[in-house]
Amino acid sequence: MTEKLYLDAKKRIEDLLYYTPEKRYKNLLKENPLVFQQIHQKHIASFLGITPQSLSRIRKRISTN
């Protein structure tokens, strides 16, 4: 259990350091699609390390593609 927590924390730190906000959003969408139905947008934005406004722009950009 401790190892799983460590690996999850390590992955989160690496995501924040190495990936763009759009890539982090896409990864979260792929790994946990239900999160977007259960959690407010401002909390998702905070988890991704961006503002709610930036998250809104990313979602709009992805939906038009």
C-alpha positions as CSV (number, residue, x, y, z in Angstrom):
1,M,0.0,0.0,0.0
2,T,2.8,2.4,0.8
3,E,4.5,1.6,-2.5
4,K,1.3,2.4,-4.4
5,L,1.0,5.7,-2.6
6,Y,4.6,6.6,-3.3
7,L,4.2,5.7,-7.0
8,D,1.0,7.7,-7.3
9,A,2.7,10.8,-5.7
10,K,5.7,10.4,-7.9
11,K,3.5,10.2,-11.1
12,R,1.6,13.3,-10.0
13,I,4.8,15.3,-9.5
14,E,6.2,14.1,-12.8
15,D,3.0,15.1,-14.6
16,L,3.1,18.6,-13.1
17,L,6.7,19.0,-14.0
18,Y,6.9,17.5,-17.5
19,Y,3.5,17.7,-19.1
20,T,1.4,20.7,-20.4
21,P,-1.9,21.4,-18.8
22,E,-3.7,20.1,-21.9
23,K,-1.8,16.8,-21.7
24,R,-2.5,16.5,-18.0
25,Y,-6.2,17.1,-18.7
26,K,-6.2,14.4,-21.4
27,N,-4.5,11.9,-19.1
28,L,-6.9,12.5,-16.3
29,L,-9.8,12.2,-18.8
30,K,-8.4,8.9,-20.0
31,E,-7.6,7.5,-16.6
32,N,-10.6,8.7,-14.6
33,P,-13.5,9.8,-16.9
34,L,-16.0,9.7,-14.0
35,V,-14.1,12.4,-12.1
36,F,-15.6,15.0,-14.4
37,Q,-19.1,14.0,-13.5
38,Q,-18.6,13.9,-9.7
39,I,-16.2,16.8,-8.9
40,H,-16.5,20.5,-9.6
41,Q,-14.5,22.1,-12.3
42,K,-12.6,24.4,-9.9
43,H,-11.3,21.3,-7.9
44,I,-10.3,19.5,-11.1
45,A,-8.4,22.7,-12.2
46,S,-6.7,22.8,-8.8
47,F,-5.6,19.2,-9.1
48,L,-4.2,19.9,-12.6
49,G,-2.4,23.0,-11.3
50,I,-4.3,25.5,-13.5
51,T,-7.0,28.1,-13.1
52,P,-10.7,27.2,-13.7
53,Q,-10.6,29.7,-16.6
54,S,-7.6,27.8,-18.2
55,L,-9.4,24.5,-17.7
56,S,-12.5,26.0,-19.5
57,R,-10.4,27.0,-22.4
58,I,-8.7,23.6,-22.7
59,R,-12.1,21.9,-22.6
60,K,-13.4,24.1,-25.3
61,R,-10.3,23.6,-27.5
62,I,-10.5,19.8,-27.1
63,S,-14.3,19.7,-27.8
64,T,-13.9,21.7,-31.1
65,N,-11.2,19.2,-32.3
